[in-house]
Amino acid sequence: MSPLHFGIMMVLNLSIGLVSPPVGSVLFVSCAIAKTRIEAIIKPLMPLYLAMFVVLMLVTYIPAISEWLPAQFGF
């Protein structure tokens, strides 16, 4: 595993963790700003969580996806 691939996987994992419960600090902050309950936000976000998970699995198991664009710039 290259350091670039590891870094991209790490950023994806951390960003999913920031927006998903039970830790989801970004989710809690956005609910506080919008003055809404977390229960009202979670259900509409489920398709987005699924999409984020699919992208994470693709990037994890097919490294060429995450390394193609940086390779075009010489990294």
N, CA, C and O of each residue as an XYZ file, in Angstrom:
300
protein
N       0.857     -1.174      0.000
C       0.000      0.000      0.000
C       0.900      1.233      0.000
O       1.801      1.370      0.827
N       0.634      2.105     -0.932
C       1.444      3.320     -1.019
C       0.969      4.342      0.031
O      -0.181      4.296      0.469
N       1.847      5.249      0.422
C       1.435      6.282      1.388
C       0.289      7.151      0.867
O      -0.556      7.594      1.645
N       0.259      7.393     -0.434
C      -0.828      8.177     -1.019
C      -2.166      7.453     -0.876
O      -3.168      8.052     -0.484
N      -2.172      6.172     -1.195
C      -3.402      5.372     -1.071
C      -3.850      5.318      0.390
O      -5.038      5.449      0.682
N      -2.915      5.129      1.291
C      -3.250      5.098      2.715
C      -3.842      6.434      3.165
O      -4.820      6.455      3.911
N      -3.259      7.544      2.719
C      -3.755      8.859      3.102
C      -5.166      9.114      2.600
O      -5.994      9.661      3.329
N      -5.448      8.725      1.370
C      -6.789      8.922      0.827
C      -7.804      8.066      1.566
O      -8.906      8.525      1.867
N      -7.436      6.821      1.862
C      -8.339      5.960      2.643
C      -8.582      6.533      4.037
O      -9.702      6.487      4.547
N      -7.541      7.067      4.643
C      -7.664      7.628      5.988
C      -8.599      8.837      5.987
O      -9.449      8.960      6.869
N      -8.450      9.721      5.017
C      -9.305     10.913      4.933
C     -10.760     10.505      4.707
O     -11.660     11.076      5.324
N     -11.002      9.533      3.839
C     -12.377      9.063      3.610
C     -12.970      8.467      4.878
O     -14.113      8.763      5.223
N     -12.211      7.634      5.571
C     -12.704      7.028      6.808
C     -13.018      8.082      7.862
O     -14.057      8.017      8.519
N     -12.137      9.036      8.022
C     -12.358     10.071      9.035
C     -13.545     10.964      8.688
O     -14.301     11.365      9.572
N     -13.709     11.277      7.405
C     -14.845     12.118      7.029
C     -16.168     11.386      7.214
O     -17.163     12.006      7.592
N     -16.201     10.092      6.958
C     -17.415      9.324      7.221
C     -17.688      9.288      8.719
O     -18.840      9.392      9.142
N     -16.656      9.145      9.511
C     -16.827      9.134     10.964
C     -17.324     10.453     11.532
O     -18.037     10.466     12.535
N     -16.958     11.557     10.907
C     -17.389     12.866     11.397
C     -18.861     13.156     11.143
O     -19.465     13.960     11.853
N     -19.444     12.509     10.140
C     -20.834     12.807      9.807
C     -21.805     11.690     10.170
O     -23.005     11.824      9.932
N     -21.318     10.597     10.738
C     -22.218      9.499     11.066
C     -22.302      9.292     12.574
O     -21.306      9.439     13.283
N     -23.488      8.952     13.059
C     -23.644      8.706     14.493
C     -22.935      7.416     14.882
O     -22.710      6.590     13.997
N     -22.578      7.190     16.093
C     -22.874      7.927     17.305
C     -21.875      9.040     17.615
O     -22.171      9.897     18.447
N     -20.702      9.058     16.974
C     -19.719     10.095     17.294
C     -20.054     11.387     16.566
O     -20.179     12.426     17.214
N     -20.200     11.365     15.276
C     -20.621     12.411     14.374
C     -20.653     13.835     14.868
O     -21.724     14.439     14.938
N     -19.504     14.390     15.214
C     -19.482     15.749     15.756
C     -20.003     16.778     14.753
O     -20.677     17.730     15.145
N     -19.704     16.603     13.482
C     -20.217     17.526     12.465
C     -21.735     17.428     12.377
O     -22.416     18.435     12.184
N     -22.257     16.230     12.515
C     -23.707     16.029     12.479
C     -24.383     16.734     13.652
O     -25.422     17.371     13.476
N     -23.810     16.628     14.826
C     -24.394     17.279     16.001
C     -24.318     18.801     15.892
O     -25.260     19.500     16.266
N     -23.220     19.303     15.390
C     -23.083     20.753     15.226
C     -24.079     21.274     14.195
O     -24.703     22.314     14.405
N     -24.230     20.563     13.095
C     -25.180     21.018     12.075
C     -26.617     20.952     12.576
O     -27.432     21.795     12.202
N     -26.943     19.981     13.403
C     -28.285     19.915     13.995
C     -28.502     21.074     14.969
O     -29.603     21.619     15.048
N     -27.481     21.443     15.692
C     -27.614     22.566     16.619
C     -27.784     23.882     15.866
O     -28.571     24.735     16.277
N     -27.055     24.052     14.775
C     -27.176     25.280     13.989
C     -28.546     25.361     13.332
O     -29.156     26.430     13.295
N     -29.036     24.231     12.811
C     -30.329     24.217     12.124
C     -31.511     24.153     13.096
O     -32.667     24.268     12.690
N     -31.206     23.968     14.383
C     -32.234     23.848     15.417
C     -33.240     22.743     15.076
O     -34.454     22.944     15.115
N     -32.700     21.587     14.747
C     -33.521     20.430     14.445
C     -33.017     19.232     15.238
O     -31.914     19.249     15.784
N     -33.839     18.199     15.290
C     -33.450     16.997     16.029
C     -32.631     16.074     15.141
O     -32.780     16.077     13.919
N     -31.784     15.303     15.754
C     -30.926     14.399     14.995
C     -31.743     13.293     14.333
O     -31.369     12.798     13.270
N     -32.846     12.907     14.949
C     -33.692     11.857     14.385
C     -34.298     12.291     13.048
O     -34.528     11.461     12.168
N     -34.552     13.572     12.902
C     -35.135     14.076     11.658
C     -34.102     14.156     10.537
O     -34.466     14.208      9.362
N     -32.847     14.166     10.882
C     -31.789     14.302      9.882
C     -31.260     12.949      9.416
O     -30.868     12.812      8.257
N     -31.240     11.961     10.281
C     -30.602     10.683      9.972
C     -31.285      9.950      8.811
O     -30.606      9.452      7.913
N     -32.605      9.880      8.821
C     -33.302      9.101      7.791
C     -33.032      9.620      6.372
O     -32.746      8.804      5.496
N     -33.105     10.921      6.097
C     -32.782     11.385      4.735
C     -31.306     11.205      4.359
O     -30.967     11.176      3.176
N     -30.433     11.083      5.360
C     -29.011     10.932      5.079
C     -28.581      9.495      4.788
O     -27.450      9.269      4.360
N     -29.451      8.538      5.010
C     -29.078      7.132      4.816
C     -28.566      6.821      3.407
O     -27.562      6.119      3.290
N     -29.204      7.309      2.323
C     -28.622      7.043      0.988
C     -27.224      7.643      0.819
O     -26.383      7.071      0.125
N     -26.977      8.781      1.444
C     -25.648      9.381      1.356
C     -24.617      8.563      2.122
O     -23.478      8.425      1.675
N     -25.008      8.019      3.275
C     -24.101      7.145      4.020
C     -23.765      5.908      3.201
O     -22.619      5.459      3.186
N     -24.761      5.362      2.524
C     -24.529      4.195      1.678
C     -23.571      4.541      0.544
O     -22.664      3.762      0.247
N     -23.756      5.695     -0.094
C     -22.871      6.116     -1.178
C     -21.442      6.319     -0.676
O     -20.489      5.929     -1.351
N     -21.285      6.928      0.504
C     -19.950      7.124      1.060
C     -19.273      5.789      1.347
O     -18.070      5.638      1.134
N     -20.050      4.821      1.830
C     -19.497      3.503      2.118
C     -19.066      2.797      0.832
O     -18.009      2.167      0.799
N     -19.868      2.896     -0.217
C     -19.519      2.268     -1.495
C     -18.242      2.888     -2.061
O     -17.369      2.172     -2.551
N     -18.131      4.203     -1.997
C     -16.920      4.873     -2.486
C     -15.708      4.451     -1.665
O     -14.632      4.229     -2.221
N     -15.867      4.341     -0.364
C     -14.758      3.899      0.484
C     -14.316      2.491      0.113
O     -13.116      2.222      0.047
N     -15.248      1.601     -0.128
C     -14.884      0.232     -0.508
C     -14.193      0.201     -1.878
O     -13.236     -0.548     -2.073
N     -14.673      1.004     -2.815
C     -14.033      1.056     -4.127
C     -12.600      1.573     -4.033
O     -11.689      1.010     -4.640
N     -12.407      2.634     -3.278
C     -11.062      3.203     -3.126
C     -10.149      2.239     -2.369
O      -8.960      2.142     -2.672
N     -10.697      1.537     -1.399
C      -9.893      0.612     -0.607
C      -9.429     -0.585     -1.429
O      -8.258     -0.958     -1.367
N     -10.318     -1.182     -2.188
C      -9.994     -2.428     -2.870
C      -9.520     -2.245     -4.312
O      -9.030     -3.198     -4.918
N      -9.655     -1.054     -4.866
C      -9.137     -0.776     -6.210
C      -8.251      0.470     -6.113
O      -8.724      1.582     -6.348
N      -6.980      0.295     -5.772
C      -6.096      1.444     -5.548
C      -5.919      2.337     -6.774
O      -5.600      3.518     -6.630
N      -6.116      1.807     -7.952
C      -5.939      2.619     -9.161
C      -6.926      3.780     -9.214
O      -6.644      4.802     -9.839
N      -8.074      3.635     -8.570
C      -9.063      4.715     -8.549
C      -8.502      5.943     -7.832
O      -8.650      7.068     -8.309
N      -7.869      5.724     -6.704
C      -7.378      6.854     -5.921
C      -6.011      7.346     -6.376
O      -5.625      8.469     -6.051
N      -5.277      6.537     -7.115
C      -3.929      6.931     -7.500
C      -3.825      7.402     -8.944
O      -2.744      7.812     -9.366
N      -4.903      7.358     -9.714
C      -4.833      7.747    -11.117
C      -4.588      9.246    -11.282
O      -3.658      9.642    -11.985
N      -5.400     10.076    -10.651
C      -5.261     11.521    -10.829
C      -3.929     12.059    -10.303
O      -3.288     12.838    -11.008
N      -3.481     11.686     -9.105
C      -2.153     12.156     -8.674
C      -1.019     11.677     -9.598
O      -0.021     12.376     -9.773
N      -1.180     10.500    -10.179
C      -0.153     10.005    -11.111
C      -0.084     10.866    -12.364
O       0.979     11.000    -12.972
N      -1.204     11.445    -12.748
C      -1.222     12.338    -13.917
C      -0.422     13.616    -13.658
O       0.091     14.233    -14.592
N      -0.319     14.011    -12.384
C       0.433     15.198    -12.017
C       1.847     14.880    -11.529
O       2.573     15.777    -11.100
N       2.235     13.609    -11.596
C       3.596     13.215    -11.263
C       3.842     12.888     -9.805
O       4.995     12.893     -9.374
N       2.826     12.609     -9.040
C       3.031     12.268     -7.633
C       3.070     10.786     -7.435
O       3.235     10.317     -6.309
